[in-house]
Amino acid sequence: MRIPFARTLFELLCEQAERYPTNTAVIAGGAEIGFGDLERGARSVASALRACGVRRGDRVGLIVNNRPEWLEIVFGASAVGATAVPFSTWSTREELEFLLQDSGVKVLFTLARFGKQEFQAEVDAILASVDARERYPNLQRVIVVDGEDAADDRAYARFRRGAPLGDDLPPGVSASAVDDALIIYTSGSTSFPKAVRMKHHAIVENGFNIGECQGLRSGDRVFLSPPLFWSYGGVNAMPATFTHGATLVLQGRFEAGEALDLIERHGCTAIYTLPGMTSDLLTHDRFDPSRVATLRTGLTIGSPQDIRRAATDLGIADICNIYGVSEAYGNSCVTDHAWPLERRANCQGMPLPGVELRIVDPDGGGPLPAGEPGLVEIRGYVTPGYCGASATLNETVFTSEGYFRPGDYGYLTEAGEFVFVGRGAELIKSGGINVSPAEIEEVLLRHPQVVQAGVVGVEILDRGDTIFAFVIADPGRLDADGLRAYCREHLSSYKVPHRIVFCERLPQTATGKLLRRELKRHAADLAATEPA
């Protein structure tokens, strides 16, 4: 497929509205919105932002889940050269206080409430504090996206009801290709979320390449329940879908039963999933293969067994395996959908066009040869750097040659495919040797009675790391000794779990991503109270 000429998000929307005048851009909440209607909505938001004094370089915040308004606001901000800053809808009040101060947003769009969170009340309380003017000097206006009173000047419907933005803005007013389109906040190695800058042209170009690997085409319907405020959603699924003239089918938050309904009702042909989501879909009491028979392609992460399960059990024959981090625009490597399943299951693909990936000696040496694991470094489509409080990290995460260091371990095959070994912080030191939790999880998941598995290491004084395996298993005769014996058949002795703990659920995010830190805390508690 021809890549769009556009190199900013708003230009992309306008180009696709002209190129695909009858195509649906987004399906959400029972509404089907075409590219032209989405463009008109974005222009209305852009006009209102201009009236508020928002100009190129200003920042616009969002506390909004997966819904059309998220897209209207982001594209509208792009139209006037502003940077959209989406916040997590899982944010606590304390986290919101940090995010509002760190981001310096000028206008904030928020849901009145989402789940158990009363965001409108929390934002009002934050801004009513005695030091609010000092802590949030840039914030001038708050708009309530789901406000029901249209007469309220904070209601979104009232805010955007003016004339749409025209095409007569002078040069330099709208965004350029190298401006920041989004700032994504991501958790990780620091005590506060890191603010990751994302440029317009890189979102469009890398997103197009991700869509090509999936084999997306005009008319595809891409199911997305992972949040748009994640890079997996807003910097991956959205541009991959829209650059191909395809349709985003949004779920407000993941719930397996509703997800099955939406996939079946709208004939979704692609899906962005995670291992926990795949498991929840397959084990739901209303799952039937016929309900997801239209799924053809998509993305997921996980062990080889996770990829096989998505391809065979869920029926997504062309599912793609991936490697990436938020700082690298969602994905740096993606398998081609047309590769044989075993090839897709056992690597994360070739580096995408425009991406350079090398493996270096973790002890400070140079690049390593094919097949030898080491630290991953990425150049090309990577963030230009963190901003806000996390800007202090820039000197340590970038090399003098411009490579970004995510702290991950992996290796390149002779053919140039990348194989992920593990996150640096997740690697287990067993007997003085680095062990990847994913490798042990893969073996556990091959056992016919194991449904899910999570592996962590806990350091015990003078004994190195103790390997804990938390396992969800089908009912039947399966005990820890038997499962450990199974592991010994398939793993080197130093990789065999020291402790196997059977449980009913693994700690996960709302979209099914394993919360390994929480699992590690649980393992540490067990190690302290029940020493092996």
JOKA-V296606 format. One record per backbone hydrogen bond with DSSP energy under -1.0 kcal/mol. CO is the residue of the C=O (numbers start at 1). NH is the residue of the N-H. E is the energy in kcal/mol with one decimal. If there is no record, write none. Layout:
# JOKA-V296606
CO & NH & E
CO & NH & E
This chain:
# JOKA-V296606
8 & 12 & -2.3
9 & 13 & -2.2
10 & 14 & -2.4
11 & 15 & -2.7
12 & 16 & -2.5
13 & 17 & -2.1
14 & 18 & -1.5
15 & 19 & -2.5
16 & 20 & -2.9
20 & 23 & -1.4
23 & 35 & -1.5
25 & 248 & -2.8
26 & 33 & -2.8
27 & 250 & -2.6
28 & 31 & -2.3
31 & 28 & -2.2
33 & 25 & -2.5
33 & 26 & -2.0
34 & 38 & -2.5
35 & 39 & -2.2
36 & 40 & -2.2
37 & 41 & -2.4
38 & 42 & -2.4
39 & 43 & -2.5
40 & 44 & -1.9
41 & 45 & -2.1
42 & 46 & -2.6
43 & 47 & -2.4
43 & 165 & -1.3
44 & 48 & -2.0
45 & 49 & -2.5
46 & 50 & -2.3
47 & 51 & -1.9
48 & 52 & -1.2
49 & 54 & -2.5
50 & 53 & -1.6
55 & 58 & -2.5
58 & 83 & -3.0
59 & 106 & -3.5
60 & 85 & -3.2
61 & 109 & -2.6
62 & 87 & -3.6
63 & 111 & -1.8
65 & 67 & -1.0
67 & 70 & -1.4
68 & 72 & -2.4
69 & 73 & -2.7
70 & 74 & -2.1
71 & 75 & -2.7
72 & 76 & -2.4
73 & 77 & -2.6
74 & 78 & -1.9
75 & 79 & -1.7
77 & 82 & -2.5
78 & 81 & -1.5
78 & 175 & -1.3
81 & 57 & -2.5
83 & 60 & -2.8
84 & 183 & -1.8
85 & 62 & -1.8
88 & 91 & -1.3
92 & 96 & -2.6
93 & 97 & -2.3
94 & 98 & -1.6
95 & 99 & -2.7
96 & 100 & -2.9
97 & 101 & -1.6
98 & 102 & -3.2
99 & 103 & -2.3
100 & 104 & -1.3
106 & 140 & -3.2
106 & 141 & -1.2
107 & 61 & -2.9
108 & 143 & -3.0
109 & 63 & -2.7
110 & 145 & -2.5
112 & 120 & -2.0
114 & 117 & -2.2
117 & 114 & -2.5
117 & 119 & -1.0
118 & 122 & -2.2
119 & 123 & -3.0
120 & 124 & -2.4
121 & 125 & -2.2
122 & 126 & -2.3
123 & 127 & -2.5
124 & 128 & -1.0
126 & 129 & -1.1
129 & 132 & -1.7
131 & 135 & -2.5
132 & 136 & -2.9
141 & 108 & -2.4
143 & 110 & -2.8
144 & 147 & -1.3
144 & 156 & -2.1
149 & 152 & -1.6
152 & 155 & -2.2
154 & 144 & -3.6
155 & 159 & -2.3
156 & 160 & -2.2
158 & 161 & -1.1
170 & 173 & -1.6
176 & 179 & -1.4
177 & 201 & -2.6
179 & 200 & -2.0
181 & 84 & -2.3
182 & 198 & -2.5
184 & 196 & -2.9
186 & 194 & -3.2
194 & 186 & -2.4
195 & 387 & -1.5
196 & 184 & -2.4
198 & 181 & -3.0
198 & 182 & -1.6
199 & 203 & -1.9
200 & 204 & -2.1
201 & 205 & -2.8
202 & 206 & -2.3
203 & 207 & -1.6
204 & 208 & -2.1
205 & 209 & -2.0
206 & 210 & -2.1
207 & 211 & -2.2
208 & 212 & -2.1
209 & 213 & -1.9
210 & 214 & -1.4
211 & 216 & -2.4
213 & 337 & -2.5
217 & 220 & -2.3
220 & 247 & -2.8
221 & 269 & -1.9
221 & 270 & -1.9
222 & 249 & -3.1
223 & 272 & -2.0
224 & 251 & -2.2
227 & 230 & -1.5
230 & 234 & -2.3
231 & 235 & -1.1
232 & 237 & -1.6
233 & 238 & -2.7
236 & 240 & -2.4
237 & 241 & -2.3
238 & 242 & -2.7
239 & 243 & -2.3
241 & 246 & -2.3
242 & 245 & -1.5
247 & 222 & -3.5
248 & 27 & -2.8
249 & 224 & -2.8
255 & 259 & -2.6
256 & 260 & -2.4
257 & 261 & -1.8
258 & 262 & -2.7
259 & 263 & -2.6
260 & 264 & -2.2
261 & 265 & -3.0
262 & 266 & -2.3
263 & 268 & -1.7
269 & 296 & -3.1
269 & 297 & -1.9
270 & 223 & -3.0
271 & 299 & -1.8
274 & 278 & -2.8
275 & 279 & -2.4
276 & 280 & -2.2
277 & 281 & -2.5
278 & 282 & -2.4
279 & 283 & -2.1
284 & 287 & -2.0
288 & 291 & -2.2
289 & 292 & -1.0
292 & 295 & -1.6
296 & 318 & -2.4
297 & 271 & -1.2
298 & 320 & -2.5
299 & 273 & -2.5
303 & 307 & -2.0
304 & 308 & -2.5
305 & 309 & -2.5
306 & 310 & -2.1
307 & 311 & -2.2
308 & 312 & -3.2
309 & 314 & -2.0
310 & 316 & -2.2
315 & 317 & -1.5
316 & 319 & -2.0
320 & 300 & -1.7
321 & 335 & -2.5
323 & 332 & -2.7
323 & 333 & -2.1
325 & 328 & -1.8
325 & 330 & -1.2
326 & 329 & -1.3
327 & 383 & -3.1
329 & 331 & -1.4
332 & 352 & -3.0
333 & 323 & -2.3
336 & 339 & -1.8
340 & 344 & -2.0
341 & 345 & -2.6
342 & 346 & -1.4
349 & 418 & -2.8
350 & 334 & -1.3
352 & 355 & -2.2
356 & 379 & -2.9
358 & 377 & -2.2
359 & 368 & -3.4
360 & 375 & -2.4
361 & 364 & -1.5
366 & 361 & -2.0
369 & 372 & -1.8
374 & 410 & -2.3
375 & 360 & -2.6
377 & 358 & -2.4
378 & 404 & -4.0
379 & 356 & -3.5
380 & 382 & -1.9
385 & 197 & -1.2
388 & 391 & -1.7
390 & 393 & -2.0
391 & 394 & -1.5
393 & 396 & -1.4
393 & 397 & -1.7
394 & 398 & -1.1
397 & 405 & -2.9
399 & 402 & -1.8
403 & 399 & -2.5
404 & 378 & -2.5
407 & 424 & -1.7
408 & 376 & -2.6
409 & 421 & -2.8
409 & 422 & -1.7
410 & 374 & -2.3
411 & 419 & -2.9
412 & 371 & -2.7
413 & 416 & -1.7
417 & 413 & -2.7
418 & 348 & -3.3
419 & 411 & -2.0
422 & 409 & -3.1
423 & 426 & -1.4
423 & 427 & -1.3
428 & 435 & -2.8
429 & 465 & -1.7
430 & 433 & -1.5
433 & 430 & -2.6
435 & 428 & -2.9
436 & 440 & -1.2
437 & 441 & -2.8
438 & 442 & -2.2
439 & 443 & -1.4
440 & 444 & -2.4
441 & 445 & -2.6
444 & 447 & -1.5
447 & 450 & -1.6
449 & 474 & -3.3
452 & 472 & -2.6
454 & 470 & -3.2
456 & 468 & -2.9
458 & 466 & -3.0
460 & 463 & -2.7
464 & 460 & -2.7
466 & 458 & -2.2
467 & 498 & -1.4
467 & 499 & -2.3
468 & 456 & -2.2
469 & 501 & -3.0
470 & 454 & -2.4
471 & 503 & -2.5
472 & 451 & -3.2
472 & 452 & -1.4
476 & 478 & -1.4
479 & 483 & -2.3
480 & 484 & -2.5
481 & 485 & -2.2
482 & 486 & -1.8
483 & 487 & -2.1
484 & 488 & -2.0
487 & 490 & -1.1
487 & 491 & -2.2
492 & 495 & -2.1
499 & 469 & -2.7
501 & 471 & -2.8
507 & 515 & -2.9
509 & 512 & -1.9
513 & 509 & -2.1
514 & 516 & -1.4
515 & 519 & -1.9
516 & 520 & -2.5
517 & 521 & -2.1
518 & 522 & -2.1
519 & 523 & -2.2
520 & 524 & -2.4
521 & 525 & -2.2
522 & 526 & -2.2
523 & 527 & -2.7
524 & 528 & -1.8
525 & 529 & -1.9
526 & 530 & -3.1
